[in-house]
Amino acid sequence: MGTSANETEETAALGFWRPETFSIVVTDELRKIGMVMEDPGYREKDSWFTRFFLRPNPSIARYIYAFIFLITSLLAWTIRDYGHAVLSELRRLKGCHGARYCLGTEGVLRISFGCSMFFFVLFFTTVGTKKVKDARNSWHSEWWLAKMLMWVSFMVVPFFIPSKFFMIYGKVAHVGAGAFLVIQLISVISFINWLNDCCHSEKYAERCHIQVMVITMAAYVASIVGCIMMYVWYAPELSCWLNILFISLTLLLLQIMTLVSVHPKVRAGYLAPGLMGAYTVFLCWSGIRSEPQTEICNQKAEVGNGSDWLTIVSFVIAILVIVVATFSTGIDSKCFQFKKIERSSDDDVPYGYGFFHFVFAIGSMYFGMLFIGWDVHKTMQKWTIDVGWASTWVRVVNEWLAAIIFVWMMLAPQVWKERSETT
């Protein structure tokens, strides 16, 4: 009986593999797959791999653009510090009269121009995209081979343009880089105000009371300690009057922002001015740090006389900060909306494609200015970034502008309210 049962099981198993039986089973399975594919809800049942990699995905696309921006920044640095042997062979660069550092500066401007044009093309071809079903959404999130070819073209073609053109582009890049800094300031200040409003809302006021107090105290302590350390490092003598002026004005701006924020008609609390104070102290420090080295006033300035590990690490961090700042600003188009517009449906694009590419385009001008010290005739040493008096004044003015914008954003609602009441 056992042998007969085993033979029956083996016969049944082998019967499955007979041609006619196997054909019926396969046909039935294919019919089931076809029914699933025709199911309207099938798209919602796709795997994460299909959703993220086999379809237009703006969330993944923005990281790819940031990576392209990073690679371009590194390429500009390589051209500046190590591309002299290659650049000197190009006849188009004879306008530099053989000057080594002029070749490096001009190489940076050419890469900056190519990267800026790449993102400006994407800006003009994606601006105004509202729905994910729009063909421009596919262009923004796919077609990577075509974009890679376009990027390579924009990296190569500028090296065949006459040198005089890039002297003009250098002036235009000053304006574009300045616009980038203003947009970045507004984005940072808008985030601080949003965080302050969120923490003081009825929903989180009691729940986050202790956290807000700790963050506020930490911000003010960091600001004061930062100013004291800058006095010690960058103003050891009265002859360093310019650094003393910068640091003292920073303390004054911190007090003004705090007084405006806690004014009875504003009542924004201490969190926002505390965070803004820490940010302005950072801008002041970065400005003074960009000063050329002197024996007395700026002994801690970065000067690329050598390639020590601290200089290299600082340089790499600076490049990453540029990329992160450009990326975070590019996806924050809502900070420029006068009216809050929420996504009405899942068919709306997650962020403004045009604004995103525009920020990366002027961000390309920004990294170009950093690599040449905001001066087309600047002699930059290896492994240095944003060093020189022009860089210092850009940072310091940026700090003052940040404080002015913050105070205005605190006072503007009250001013508009009073005007509406009088009219």
C-alpha positions as CSV (number, residue, x, y, z in Angstrom):
1,M,0.0,0.0,0.0
2,G,2.9,2.4,0.9
3,T,4.5,1.8,-2.5
4,S,1.3,2.4,-4.3
5,A,0.7,5.7,-2.5
6,N,4.2,6.9,-3.3
7,E,3.8,6.0,-6.9
8,T,0.5,7.9,-7.0
9,E,2.2,11.1,-5.5
10,E,5.0,10.8,-8.0
11,T,2.6,10.3,-10.9
12,A,0.6,13.4,-9.8
13,A,3.8,15.5,-9.5
14,L,5.0,14.3,-12.9
15,G,1.6,14.9,-14.3
16,F,1.9,18.6,-13.6
17,W,4.9,18.8,-15.9
18,R,3.1,17.2,-18.8
19,P,2.9,19.7,-21.7
20,E,-0.9,19.9,-21.8
21,T,-1.2,20.4,-18.0
22,F,1.7,22.9,-17.8
23,S,0.2,24.9,-20.6
24,I,-3.2,25.2,-18.8
25,V,-1.5,26.3,-15.6
26,V,0.6,28.9,-17.3
27,T,-2.3,30.3,-19.3
28,D,-4.3,30.6,-16.1
29,E,-1.5,32.5,-14.3
30,L,-1.0,34.8,-17.3
31,R,-4.7,35.5,-17.3
32,K,-4.6,36.5,-13.6
33,I,-1.6,38.8,-14.2
34,G,-3.5,40.5,-17.0
35,M,-6.4,41.1,-14.8
36,V,-4.1,42.6,-12.2
37,M,-2.4,44.8,-14.8
38,E,-5.8,46.1,-16.0
39,D,-6.9,46.9,-12.4
40,P,-7.1,50.7,-12.0
41,G,-5.7,50.4,-8.6
42,Y,-2.6,48.5,-9.8
43,R,-0.5,51.7,-9.9
44,E,-1.1,52.2,-6.2
45,K,0.1,48.6,-5.5
46,D,3.5,49.1,-7.1
47,S,6.7,48.5,-5.1
48,W,8.8,51.3,-3.8
49,F,11.4,50.5,-6.4
50,T,8.9,51.1,-9.2
51,R,7.6,54.3,-7.6
52,F,11.0,55.8,-7.0
53,F,13.1,54.7,-10.0
54,L,10.9,53.7,-12.9
55,R,8.6,56.7,-12.9
56,P,9.1,60.5,-12.8
57,N,10.1,61.3,-9.2
58,P,10.8,64.9,-8.3
59,S,12.0,63.9,-4.9
60,I,14.8,61.8,-6.3
61,A,15.5,64.3,-9.1
62,R,16.4,67.2,-6.8
63,Y,19.1,65.1,-5.2
64,I,20.5,64.3,-8.6
65,Y,20.6,67.9,-9.5
66,A,22.4,68.7,-6.2
67,F,24.9,66.0,-7.0
68,I,25.5,67.5,-10.5
69,F,26.0,70.9,-8.8
70,L,28.5,69.3,-6.4
71,I,30.5,67.7,-9.2
72,T,30.6,71.0,-11.1
73,S,31.8,72.9,-8.0
74,L,34.6,70.3,-7.6
75,L,35.4,70.6,-11.3
76,A,35.7,74.4,-11.0
77,W,38.1,74.0,-8.0
78,T,40.2,71.4,-9.9
79,I,40.5,73.8,-12.9
80,R,41.5,76.6,-10.6
81,D,44.2,74.8,-8.6
82,Y,45.4,72.1,-11.0
83,G,44.3,73.0,-14.5
84,H,46.9,75.5,-15.4
85,A,48.9,73.1,-17.6
86,V,45.7,72.3,-19.6
87,L,44.4,75.8,-19.8
88,S,47.6,77.3,-20.9
89,E,47.4,75.2,-24.1
90,L,44.2,76.8,-25.2
91,R,44.8,79.7,-27.6
92,R,41.6,81.3,-26.6
93,L,43.1,82.1,-23.2
94,K,45.9,84.3,-24.5
95,G,44.0,87.3,-23.2
96,C,45.5,86.4,-19.8
97,H,49.0,87.1,-21.2
98,G,50.3,83.9,-19.7
99,A,49.3,84.9,-16.1
100,R,49.0,81.7,-14.1
101,Y,46.4,82.8,-11.7
102,C,44.4,84.6,-14.3
103,L,44.1,81.2,-16.1
104,G,42.8,79.7,-12.9
105,T,40.3,82.5,-12.3
106,E,39.1,82.4,-15.9
107,G,38.7,78.6,-15.7
108,V,36.4,79.0,-12.7
109,L,34.3,81.6,-14.6
110,R,34.0,79.3,-17.6
111,I,32.8,76.4,-15.5
112,S,30.5,78.7,-13.5
113,F,29.0,80.1,-16.7
114,G,28.4,76.6,-18.2
115,C,26.7,75.4,-15.0
116,S,24.6,78.5,-14.8
117,M,23.5,78.1,-18.4
118,F,22.7,74.5,-17.8
119,F,20.3,75.3,-15.0
120,F,18.9,78.4,-16.8
121,V,17.9,76.1,-19.7
122,L,16.1,73.8,-17.2
123,F,14.5,76.9,-15.6
124,F,13.0,78.2,-18.9
125,T,11.8,74.7,-19.8
126,T,10.1,73.9,-16.4
127,V,8.9,77.2,-15.0
128,G,5.2,77.3,-14.5
129,T,4.8,73.5,-14.1
130,K,1.8,72.9,-11.8
131,K,0.7,69.3,-12.4
132,V,2.6,66.0,-12.3
133,K,0.8,65.0,-15.5
134,D,2.5,67.9,-17.3
135,A,5.1,66.8,-19.8
136,R,7.5,69.2,-18.2
137,N,7.4,67.1,-15.0
138,S,8.8,64.2,-17.0
139,W,11.5,66.5,-18.4
140,H,12.4,67.6,-14.9
141,S,12.5,64.2,-13.4
142,E,13.7,62.0,-16.3
143,W,15.7,62.2,-19.5
144,W,19.0,62.0,-17.6
145,L,21.1,60.8,-20.6
146,A,20.0,63.9,-22.5
147,K,20.8,66.1,-19.5
148,M,24.2,64.5,-19.1
149,L,25.0,65.2,-22.7
150,M,23.8,68.8,-22.3
151,W,25.8,69.3,-19.1
152,V,29.0,68.0,-20.8
153,S,28.4,70.4,-23.7
154,F,28.0,73.3,-21.3
155,M,31.2,72.4,-19.6
156,V,33.2,72.2,-22.8
157,V,31.8,75.0,-25.0
158,P,32.7,77.9,-22.7
159,F,36.4,77.1,-23.1
160,F,36.2,78.2,-26.8
161,I,34.6,81.5,-26.0
162,P,36.9,84.6,-26.1
163,S,38.3,85.8,-22.7
164,K,36.8,89.3,-22.9
165,F,33.3,87.7,-22.6
166,F,34.2,86.3,-19.2
167,M,35.3,89.7,-17.9
168,I,31.8,90.8,-18.6
169,Y,30.3,87.6,-17.1
170,G,32.3,88.2,-14.0
171,K,30.4,91.5,-13.4
172,V,27.1,89.8,-14.1
173,A,28.0,87.0,-11.7
174,H,28.4,89.5,-9.0
175,V,24.8,90.5,-9.4
176,G,23.6,86.9,-9.6
177,A,25.6,85.8,-6.6
178,G,24.2,88.8,-4.6
179,A,20.7,87.8,-5.6
180,F,21.4,84.3,-4.4
181,L,22.6,85.6,-1.0
182,V,19.4,87.7,-0.6
183,I,17.2,84.7,-1.5
184,Q,19.1,82.6,1.0
185,L,18.6,85.2,3.7
186,I,14.9,85.4,3.1
187,S,14.7,81.6,3.2
188,V,16.6,81.4,6.5
189,I,14.6,84.2,8.1
190,S,11.3,82.7,6.9
191,F,12.2,79.3,8.5
192,I,13.1,81.0,11.8
193,N,9.8,82.9,11.8
194,W,7.9,79.7,10.9
195,L,9.6,77.8,13.8
196,N,8.9,80.7,16.2
197,D,5.2,80.8,15.2
198,C,4.9,77.1,15.4
199,C,6.4,76.9,18.9
200,H,4.2,79.7,20.2
201,S,1.0,78.4,18.7
202,E,-1.8,77.1,20.9
203,K,-1.0,73.5,19.9
204,Y,2.6,73.5,20.9
205,A,3.0,76.4,23.4
206,E,2.6,74.3,26.5
207,R,4.1,71.2,25.1
208,C,7.3,72.8,23.9
209,H,7.8,75.4,26.6
210,I,10.9,73.9,28.1
211,Q,12.4,73.1,24.7
212,V,11.9,76.6,23.5
213,M,13.5,78.0,26.6
214,V,16.5,75.8,26.3
215,I,17.0,76.6,22.6
216,T,16.6,80.3,23.2
217,M,19.1,80.3,26.1
218,A,21.6,78.3,24.0
219,A,21.3,80.7,21.0
220,Y,21.9,83.8,23.2
221,V,24.8,82.1,25.0
222,A,26.4,81.0,21.7
223,S,26.0,84.5,20.3
224,I,27.6,86.2,23.3
225,V,30.4,83.7,23.6
226,G,31.0,83.9,19.8
227,C,31.4,87.7,20.0
228,I,33.8,87.4,23.0
229,M,35.9,84.8,21.1
230,M,36.0,87.0,18.0
231,Y,37.3,89.9,20.2
232,V,40.0,87.6,21.5
233,W,41.0,86.1,18.2
234,Y,40.5,89.0,15.7
235,A,40.7,92.2,17.8
236,P,43.6,91.7,20.2
237,E,44.7,95.3,19.9
238,L,43.0,98.7,19.4
239,S,44.7,99.0,16.0
240,C,42.2,96.3,14.8
241,W,39.5,98.9,14.8
242,L,37.7,97.5,11.7
243,N,37.2,94.1,13.4
244,I,36.1,95.8,16.6
245,L,33.6,97.8,14.6
246,F,32.2,94.6,12.9
247,I,31.9,92.7,16.2
248,S,30.4,95.6,18.1
249,L,27.8,96.3,15.4
250,T,26.9,92.6,15.6
251,L,26.2,92.9,19.3
252,L,24.2,96.1,18.7
253,L,22.1,94.3,16.0
254,L,21.4,91.5,18.4
255,Q,20.0,93.9,20.9
256,I,17.9,95.8,18.3
257,M,16.4,92.5,17.0
258,T,15.6,91.4,20.6
259,L,14.0,94.8,21.5
260,V,11.8,94.8,18.3
261,S,10.8,91.2,18.8
262,V,9.6,91.7,22.4
263,H,7.9,95.1,21.8
264,P,4.3,95.1,23.1
265,K,3.0,95.6,19.5
266,V,5.0,92.7,18.1
267,R,5.3,90.1,20.9
268,A,7.3,87.6,18.9
269,G,9.2,86.4,21.9
270,Y,12.9,85.7,22.4
271,L,13.3,82.5,20.2
272,A,13.4,84.2,16.8
273,P,15.9,87.0,17.7
274,G,18.0,84.5,19.5
275,L,18.3,82.3,16.5
276,M,18.8,85.3,14.2
277,G,21.5,86.6,16.6
278,A,23.4,83.3,16.3
279,Y,23.1,83.5,12.6
280,T,24.4,87.1,12.4
281,V,27.3,86.2,14.6
282,F,28.1,83.4,12.2
283,L,28.0,85.8,9.3
284,C,30.2,88.2,11.1
285,W,32.7,85.5,11.9
286,S,32.7,84.2,8.3
287,G,33.3,87.8,7.1
288,I,36.3,88.4,9.5
289,R,37.6,85.0,8.7
290,S,37.7,85.9,5.0
291,E,40.1,88.8,5.7
292,P,43.7,88.4,4.3
293,Q,46.1,87.3,7.0
294,T,47.9,89.9,9.0
295,E,50.4,89.5,11.8
296,I,48.1,91.1,14.4
297,C,44.4,91.2,13.5
298,N,43.8,87.9,11.8
299,Q,46.2,85.2,12.8
300,K,43.6,82.5,12.4
301,A,42.7,83.3,8.7
302,E,42.9,80.5,6.3
303,V,45.8,80.9,3.9
304,G,46.5,78.1,1.6
305,N,50.3,78.1,1.8
306,G,50.2,74.4,2.5
307,S,47.8,71.5,2.2
308,D,47.5,70.5,5.8
309,W,44.6,68.3,6.8
310,L,42.8,71.1,8.6
311,T,42.8,73.4,5.5
312,I,41.7,70.5,3.3
313,V,38.8,69.5,5.6
314,S,37.7,73.1,6.0
315,F,37.7,73.5,2.2
316,V,35.6,70.4,1.7
317,I,33.2,71.4,4.3
318,A,32.9,74.8,2.7
319,I,32.0,73.3,-0.6
320,L,29.4,71.0,1.0
321,V,27.9,74.0,2.8
322,I,27.5,75.7,-0.6
323,V,25.7,72.7,-2.1
324,V,23.4,72.3,1.0
325,A,22.6,76.0,1.1
326,T,21.7,76.0,-2.6
327,F,19.6,72.8,-2.3
328,S,17.7,74.0,0.8
329,T,17.0,77.4,-0.7
330,G,15.9,75.9,-4.1
331,I,13.1,73.8,-2.6
332,D,11.8,76.7,-0.5
333,S,9.9,78.6,-3.0
334,K,7.0,79.1,-0.6
335,C,9.0,81.7,1.3
336,F,8.3,84.1,-1.6
337,Q,4.6,83.5,-1.7
338,F,2.6,86.5,-0.4
339,K,-0.4,84.1,0.1
340,K,-0.1,80.6,1.5
341,I,-1.0,78.1,-1.2
342,E,-1.4,74.5,-0.1
343,R,-1.3,71.6,-2.4
344,S,-4.9,71.0,-3.4
345,S,-4.3,67.4,-4.7
346,D,-1.8,64.7,-5.2
347,D,-1.5,65.8,-8.9
348,D,0.3,69.1,-7.9
349,V,4.1,69.2,-8.1
350,P,5.8,69.0,-4.7
351,Y,7.9,72.1,-5.2
352,G,8.4,74.9,-7.8
353,Y,10.6,73.5,-10.5
354,G,11.3,76.8,-12.1
355,F,12.4,78.5,-8.8
356,F,14.5,75.4,-8.0
357,H,16.5,75.6,-11.2
358,F,16.7,79.4,-10.9
359,V,18.3,79.2,-7.5
360,F,20.8,76.6,-8.8
361,A,21.6,78.9,-11.8
362,I,22.5,81.9,-9.6
363,G,24.1,79.5,-7.1
364,S,26.5,78.6,-9.9
365,M,27.4,82.3,-10.1
366,Y,27.8,82.3,-6.3
367,F,30.3,79.4,-6.1
368,G,32.2,81.1,-9.0
369,M,32.5,84.2,-6.9
370,L,33.6,82.3,-3.8
371,F,36.4,80.5,-5.7
372,I,37.8,83.8,-7.1
373,G,37.3,85.8,-3.9
374,W,34.6,88.0,-5.6
375,D,37.4,89.6,-7.7
376,V,38.1,88.6,-11.3
377,H,41.7,89.8,-10.9
378,K,42.1,88.0,-7.5
379,T,45.1,85.8,-7.0
380,M,43.8,82.8,-5.1
381,Q,46.0,80.2,-3.5
382,K,45.4,76.5,-3.5
383,W,42.8,75.1,-1.1
384,T,41.3,78.5,-0.3
385,I,37.8,79.7,-0.8
386,D,36.1,83.1,-0.2
387,V,39.3,84.8,1.0
388,G,39.9,88.5,0.4
389,W,38.6,92.0,1.4
390,A,35.9,91.8,-1.2
391,S,34.7,88.5,0.4
392,T,34.8,90.1,3.8
393,W,32.6,93.1,2.9
394,V,30.2,90.8,1.1
395,R,29.7,88.8,4.2
396,V,29.5,91.8,6.5
397,V,27.0,93.6,4.4
398,N,25.1,90.3,4.1
399,E,24.9,90.2,7.9
400,W,23.6,93.8,8.1
401,L,21.0,93.1,5.4
402,A,19.9,90.0,7.3
403,A,19.2,92.0,10.4
404,I,17.3,94.7,8.4
405,I,15.1,92.1,6.7
406,F,14.4,90.3,10.0
407,V,13.4,93.6,11.7
408,W,11.2,94.5,8.7
409,M,9.5,91.1,8.7
410,M,8.7,91.7,12.4
411,L,7.3,95.2,11.9
412,A,5.6,94.7,8.5
413,P,2.4,93.0,9.8
414,Q,1.9,95.8,12.3
415,V,2.6,98.5,9.7
416,W,0.1,97.0,7.3
417,K,-2.5,96.6,10.0
418,E,-2.2,100.2,11.0
419,R,-2.4,101.4,7.4
420,S,-5.5,99.3,6.8
421,E,-7.2,100.7,9.9
422,T,-6.5,104.3,8.8
423,T,-7.8,103.7,5.3
